[in-house]
């Protein structure tokens, strides 16, 4: 992988947002075959300056998607394998006494990177998981009486197996609320799976990916995302959806203010990804499930059909809430 890929400000301005986004999507889609919607939503999370949680059964491509995104960006990258014995200091770093200098010197942990892959995050204990809260929310870490910034950009990609699997700890609500989106990959179609088999004859395709976006270009796209127009009527519609989750009889916990802001930012990013400078109601509706479902708590158990009850409630809310015209 070419780690020396760098673009100056002139090059950033000479390449359109559409060209930059297309390059990123094509790079990731070249290894995660047959999942264009998942790739698109992952790019949306990146441009919206949010963090991404990828939840699914083992072996369907969670880590592959995370690695493909990371390798497509010319940013500093650390992968952390979460285990039950992982400590907060293993993430954040420690201060070590330097005899020559006669003082403590801070040794940063793997969290100090622009792109962090937290693999199987729910295998770590809640204490270790909580070490990510400040970093993900405020892009900084407070240690030894000092505040140390992270990024820009700072993007956490986390994977987890369903919490029913042995040896996993459910992520607390405060942790889930820090993730902009939760995505599920699912099994590929047969044709795509055949391409996976033939594509791995000469090794892992993801290991041959080169970066297509620099940190400067990514920051530029994130700034452009914030400039996408959102009509006041659409903002009201978005808040109506959030309010409906707070009073729905089948939900114990509704959407937070952070959830509303996340849906707003994600809708801006989706519009930019699709080549528009304005948000539509369909953008908000399309993102409701991946942005909101993991932040809600149902009053009952899972539905008899095995689906997510929060996603079913969101479908009900979307069908009942008037759409602005």
C-alpha positions as CSV (number, residue, x, y, z in Angstrom):
1,X,0.0,0.0,0.0
2,X,1.4,3.4,-0.9
3,X,1.5,5.3,2.4
4,X,3.1,8.3,0.7
5,X,-0.1,9.3,-1.1
6,X,-0.5,13.0,-0.3
7,X,-2.6,15.7,-2.0
8,X,-2.0,19.4,-1.5
9,X,-4.8,22.0,-1.3
10,X,-4.5,22.8,-5.0
11,X,-5.1,19.2,-6.0
12,X,-8.1,19.0,-3.6
13,X,-9.8,22.0,-5.2
14,X,-9.1,20.7,-8.7
15,X,-11.0,17.4,-8.1
16,X,-14.7,17.6,-7.7
17,X,-16.5,16.1,-4.6
18,X,-18.2,13.6,-7.0
19,X,-14.9,12.4,-8.4
20,X,-13.4,12.0,-4.9
21,X,-16.5,10.1,-3.6
22,X,-16.7,7.8,-6.6
23,X,-13.0,6.9,-6.2
24,X,-13.6,6.0,-2.6
25,X,-16.8,4.0,-3.3
26,X,-15.2,2.1,-6.2
27,X,-12.1,1.2,-4.2
28,X,-14.2,-0.3,-1.3
29,X,-16.7,-2.0,-3.6
30,X,-13.9,-3.7,-5.4
31,X,-13.3,-5.9,-2.4
32,X,-16.7,-6.0,-0.6
33,X,-18.6,-7.5,-3.6
34,X,-22.3,-7.3,-4.1
35,X,-23.0,-4.8,-1.3
36,X,-23.3,-1.3,-2.9
37,X,-25.8,-0.1,-0.3
38,X,-23.6,-1.0,2.6
39,X,-20.6,0.6,0.9
40,X,-22.6,3.8,0.2
41,X,-23.8,4.1,3.8
42,X,-20.3,3.5,5.1
43,X,-19.1,6.4,3.0
44,X,-22.0,8.5,4.3
45,X,-20.9,7.9,7.9
46,X,-17.3,8.9,7.0
47,X,-18.4,12.2,5.4
48,X,-20.8,13.0,8.2
49,X,-17.9,12.8,10.6
50,X,-19.5,10.0,12.5
51,X,-18.4,6.6,13.7
52,X,-19.5,3.3,12.3
53,X,-20.6,0.1,14.0
54,X,-20.7,-3.0,11.8
55,X,-22.7,-5.8,13.4
56,X,-23.3,-9.2,11.9
57,X,-22.4,-12.9,12.2
58,X,-18.8,-14.0,11.9
59,X,-17.4,-14.4,8.4
60,X,-19.7,-12.1,6.4
61,X,-17.1,-9.3,5.8
62,X,-17.3,-6.9,8.8
63,X,-13.6,-6.6,9.2
64,X,-13.1,-6.6,5.4
65,X,-15.3,-3.6,5.1
66,X,-13.5,-1.8,7.9
67,X,-10.1,-2.6,6.5
68,X,-11.1,-1.6,2.9
69,X,-12.3,1.8,4.2
70,X,-9.1,2.3,6.2
71,X,-6.8,1.3,3.4
72,X,-8.6,3.6,1.0
73,X,-7.6,6.6,3.1
74,X,-4.0,7.9,3.3
75,X,-4.4,8.4,7.0
76,X,-2.7,7.0,10.1
77,X,-4.4,3.7,11.0
78,X,-4.4,1.4,14.0
79,X,-6.3,-1.9,14.4
80,X,-7.2,-2.9,17.9
81,X,-8.3,-6.5,18.6
82,X,-10.7,-6.2,21.6
83,X,-10.4,-9.1,24.1
84,X,-11.7,-9.6,27.7
85,X,-8.3,-8.8,29.2
86,X,-7.8,-5.5,27.3
87,X,-7.4,-2.5,29.7
88,X,-8.2,1.2,29.1
89,X,-4.5,2.0,29.2
90,X,-3.9,-0.5,26.3
91,X,-6.1,1.9,24.2
92,X,-5.2,5.3,25.5
93,X,-1.5,4.9,26.4
94,X,0.5,5.4,29.6
95,X,3.1,7.7,31.1
96,X,6.5,6.1,31.5
97,X,9.3,7.5,33.6
98,X,12.3,8.5,31.5
99,X,15.5,8.3,33.7
100,X,17.6,10.3,31.2
101,X,15.1,13.2,31.2
102,X,14.1,12.8,34.8
103,X,10.4,13.1,34.0
104,X,7.4,11.0,32.9
105,X,6.9,10.8,29.2
106,X,3.5,9.9,27.7
107,X,3.5,7.0,25.3
108,X,0.3,7.2,23.2
109,X,-1.8,4.1,22.7
110,X,-3.3,2.9,19.4
111,X,-6.3,5.2,19.8
112,X,-4.1,8.0,18.7
113,X,-4.7,7.5,14.9
114,X,-6.9,9.1,12.3
115,X,-8.7,5.9,11.5
116,X,-9.1,3.3,14.3
117,X,-10.5,-0.2,13.8
118,X,-12.0,-1.6,17.0
119,X,-12.4,-5.2,16.0
120,X,-15.0,-7.3,18.0
121,X,-15.5,-4.3,20.3
122,X,-18.1,-6.2,22.4
123,X,-15.6,-8.8,23.6
124,X,-14.0,-6.2,25.9
125,X,-15.4,-5.4,29.3
126,X,-17.6,-2.4,29.8
127,X,-14.8,-0.6,31.6
128,X,-12.6,-0.8,28.6
129,X,-15.4,0.1,26.2
130,X,-16.1,3.3,28.3
131,X,-12.5,4.5,27.5
132,X,-13.8,5.3,24.0
133,X,-16.6,7.6,25.1
134,X,-14.7,10.9,25.3
135,X,-12.6,10.1,22.3
136,X,-15.6,9.3,20.1
137,X,-17.8,12.2,21.3
138,X,-15.2,15.1,21.6
139,X,-12.3,13.8,19.5
140,X,-9.9,14.2,22.5
141,X,-8.6,12.2,25.4
142,X,-8.0,13.5,28.9
143,X,-5.1,11.8,30.7
144,X,-2.8,12.8,33.6
145,X,-4.5,16.2,33.8
146,X,-3.9,17.0,30.1
147,X,-6.3,17.0,27.2
148,X,-4.8,15.5,24.0
149,X,-6.6,16.1,20.7
150,X,-7.4,13.3,18.2
151,X,-7.4,13.9,14.4
152,X,-8.6,15.5,12.3
153,X,-10.0,13.4,10.8
154,X,-10.8,10.9,13.6
155,X,-13.0,7.9,12.5
156,X,-13.7,4.8,14.6
157,X,-14.8,1.7,12.8
158,X,-16.0,-1.0,15.2
159,X,-17.2,-4.5,14.4
160,X,-19.2,-6.7,16.7
161,X,-20.9,-10.1,16.7
162,X,-24.5,-10.3,17.8
163,X,-24.5,-10.1,21.6
164,X,-26.1,-13.5,21.9
165,X,-22.7,-15.1,20.9
166,X,-20.6,-16.5,23.8
167,X,-18.0,-14.3,25.3
168,X,-19.5,-10.9,24.4
169,X,-20.7,-8.0,26.4
170,X,-23.6,-5.8,25.2
171,X,-22.5,-2.2,24.4
172,X,-24.1,0.2,26.9
173,X,-26.6,2.8,25.6
174,X,-24.1,5.6,26.1
175,X,-21.6,3.8,23.9
176,X,-24.1,3.0,21.2
177,X,-25.2,6.6,21.0
178,X,-21.7,7.6,20.0
179,X,-22.0,5.6,16.8
180,X,-23.6,7.5,13.9
181,X,-24.7,4.3,12.2
182,X,-25.1,0.6,12.7
183,X,-24.8,-1.5,9.5
184,X,-25.4,-5.1,8.8
185,X,-23.8,-6.7,5.8
186,X,-25.6,-10.0,5.4
187,X,-24.7,-12.9,3.1
188,X,-23.8,-12.0,-0.5
189,X,-25.8,-13.1,-3.5
190,X,-24.5,-16.4,-5.1
191,X,-22.9,-14.6,-8.1
192,X,-21.0,-12.2,-5.8
193,X,-19.9,-15.1,-3.6
194,X,-18.5,-16.9,-6.6
195,X,-16.5,-13.8,-7.4
196,X,-15.2,-13.8,-3.8
197,X,-14.0,-17.4,-4.2
198,X,-12.2,-16.7,-7.5
199,X,-10.8,-13.3,-6.3
200,X,-9.0,-14.9,-3.4
201,X,-6.9,-17.3,-5.4
202,X,-3.9,-14.9,-5.3
203,X,-4.3,-13.7,-1.7
204,X,-6.5,-11.1,0.0
205,X,-7.6,-8.4,-2.4
206,X,-7.9,-5.9,0.4
207,X,-4.2,-6.2,1.1
208,X,-3.5,-4.8,-2.4
209,X,-5.7,-1.7,-2.0
210,X,-4.0,1.7,-2.4
211,X,-5.3,4.9,-0.8
212,X,-7.4,7.1,-3.0
213,X,-8.2,9.9,-0.6
214,X,-5.7,11.9,1.5
215,X,-6.6,13.4,4.9
216,X,-6.8,16.8,3.3
217,X,-9.3,15.6,0.7
218,X,-11.4,13.8,3.3
219,X,-11.5,17.0,5.5
220,X,-12.5,19.0,2.5
221,X,-15.4,16.6,1.7
222,X,-16.5,16.7,5.4
223,X,-16.6,20.5,5.2
224,X,-18.6,20.4,1.9
225,X,-21.1,18.0,3.7
226,X,-21.9,20.7,6.3
227,X,-22.7,23.1,3.4
228,X,-25.5,20.9,2.0
229,X,-28.9,22.8,2.4
230,X,-31.6,21.4,4.7
231,X,-34.9,23.1,4.4
232,X,-36.6,24.2,7.7
233,X,-39.6,22.0,6.8
234,X,-37.3,19.0,6.5
235,X,-35.6,19.8,9.9
236,X,-39.1,19.9,11.4
237,X,-39.9,16.5,9.8
238,X,-36.7,15.1,11.2
239,X,-37.6,16.3,14.7
240,X,-41.1,14.9,14.4
241,X,-39.6,11.5,13.8
242,X,-37.4,11.9,16.8
243,X,-40.3,13.1,19.0
244,X,-42.3,10.1,17.9
245,X,-39.7,7.7,19.2
246,X,-39.8,9.3,22.6
247,X,-43.6,8.8,23.0
248,X,-44.1,5.5,21.2
249,X,-45.7,3.0,23.5
250,X,-43.4,0.2,22.4
251,X,-40.2,2.1,23.1
252,X,-38.6,2.5,26.6
253,X,-35.9,4.9,25.3
254,X,-36.3,7.2,22.3
255,X,-33.9,9.1,20.2
256,X,-31.5,11.6,21.8
257,X,-30.5,15.1,20.7
258,X,-27.3,13.5,19.4
259,X,-29.4,11.1,17.4
260,X,-31.3,14.0,15.8
261,X,-28.0,15.7,14.9
262,X,-26.6,12.5,13.6
263,X,-29.6,12.0,11.3
264,X,-29.3,15.6,10.1
265,X,-25.6,15.2,9.3
266,X,-26.0,11.8,7.7
267,X,-28.8,13.2,5.4
268,X,-26.4,16.0,4.3
269,X,-23.7,13.4,3.5
270,X,-26.1,11.2,1.6
271,X,-27.2,14.1,-0.5
272,X,-23.6,15.0,-1.3
273,X,-22.8,11.3,-2.1
274,X,-25.7,11.3,-4.6
275,X,-24.5,14.6,-6.2
276,X,-27.0,17.0,-4.7
277,X,-26.6,20.2,-2.7
278,X,-29.9,19.8,-0.9
279,X,-31.6,17.1,1.3
280,X,-34.8,15.4,0.4
281,X,-37.4,13.6,2.6
282,X,-36.3,10.3,1.1
283,X,-32.8,10.9,2.4
284,X,-34.1,11.2,6.0
285,X,-36.4,8.1,5.6
286,X,-33.6,6.0,4.0
287,X,-31.3,6.7,6.9
288,X,-33.8,6.4,9.8
289,X,-33.0,2.7,10.4
290,X,-29.2,2.7,10.3
291,X,-28.9,6.0,12.3
292,X,-31.7,5.5,14.9
293,X,-32.5,1.8,15.5
294,X,-29.4,1.0,17.6
295,X,-30.0,4.0,19.9
296,X,-33.6,2.9,20.9
297,X,-34.6,0.5,23.6
298,X,-37.8,-1.6,23.1
299,X,-40.1,-2.4,26.0
300,X,-40.5,-6.0,25.0
301,X,-38.3,-8.8,23.7
302,X,-37.4,-9.4,20.1
303,X,-40.2,-10.1,17.7
304,X,-41.3,-13.6,16.9
305,X,-39.9,-13.3,13.4
306,X,-36.4,-12.6,14.7
307,X,-36.3,-9.1,13.5
308,X,-35.2,-6.0,15.4
309,X,-38.3,-4.5,17.2
310,X,-36.8,-1.0,17.0
311,X,-36.6,-1.2,13.3
312,X,-40.2,-2.3,13.1
313,X,-41.2,0.6,15.3
314,X,-39.3,3.0,13.1
315,X,-41.1,1.6,10.0
316,X,-44.4,2.3,11.8
317,X,-43.3,5.8,12.7
318,X,-42.2,6.6,9.2
319,X,-45.5,5.4,7.8
320,X,-47.5,7.6,10.2
321,X,-45.5,10.8,10.1
322,X,-46.6,13.3,7.4
323,X,-43.9,14.0,4.9
324,X,-43.3,17.7,3.9
325,X,-44.0,18.6,0.3
